[in-house]
Amino acid sequence: MSFFQRTTIALARSPMMGRAMRAMAARSSLASRFVGGADVDAAVWAALRLREAHGIRASLFYLGEYVADPAAIEHNVTQSIAACDALGRAGLDVHVSVDPTAIGYMDSDARGEANARRIGAAVSRAAGGGQDWVVLDMEDSGIRDRTCGLHRGLLEAGLPAGLTLQARRRRTPEDLHWAIRQRTSLRLVKGAFPERELDHDGRARIDQAYLDAASIMLSPEARKAGFLPVFGTHDDRLAGAIMTMARERGWAPDGFEFEMLYGVRPDWQLALRGLGYNVRVYLPFGGDWWPYAIRRVGENPRNAWLLARSLGSDGSYFS
């Protein structure tokens, strides 16, 4: 891992930096642009507006990663469970994303697994027959194997669990060949926090690895198993190639999803919906936005300029 990536991870985990940056954000447009609300009700309302106005779905994510304090962990878990209940009452997909480091894995694997099962059970209770999942986010490589193991354990327990995999990692095809034989949801992203010893080298090779992974996800074997491919990308070149691949292999436009970050490229989200494709946004809510923002910088250093401009602006930068 490079010095830059080590630094961004350290910043993401710094409580002091988090407090300082949240105070700055209160005077900027950052939270209102990229965060769906301060609490569950606001986030569900944002999700409901997206579905009713545009047919865009949402995956709610409570901001609060990299926590070791038991009280903070429990708070994160109860917020995710509350989101499940509220989504169910609203008639929306009961779809939540969680970071393992937010729900106990910074304390112990046993606590993290128990809490993940609680959230998965909440999804099952509130599910209304849509795309109802608890999807595990993929964080830095120190927790990668435990995240994949947790996903398998949740599926074995009969819980509706999905996983995120990073195309940049060389071992991703190995994990995919197992996952496509399961009834699960798999979100493919390019990946944050590059690590040279684990990754494909260079943007062109990572883009090709993304398409190679998409080919596995759109296989006849995957469709037969009831596997749900989810392509997390804002790259219209990749999206176009995936649409062509899916069409050639007989996948209907509503047989898979494109997923993007809330507030990022809304024009492209609407264009995809206009073509008949399922679009979902990753919709964060809550006040602890700093680790989320710095992870966006970690995955693409150019985002540092966006972050700096937002913190110093009156909001016109995003108009």
Secondary structure by P-SEA (a helix, b strand, c coil): ccaaaaaaaaaaacaaaaaaaaaaaaaccccccccccccaaaaaaaaaaaaaaccbbbbbbccccccccaaaaaaaaaaaaaaaaaaaaaccccbbbbbcccccccccaaaaaaaaaaaaaaaaaacccccccbbbbbccccaaaaaaaaaaaaaaacccccccccccccaaaaaaaaaaaccbbbbbccccccccccccccaaaaaaaaaaaaaaaacaaaaaabbbbbbbcccaaaaaaaaaaaaaacccccccbbbbccccaaaaaaaaaaabbbbbbbccccccaaaaaaaaaaacccaaaaaaaaaaccccccc
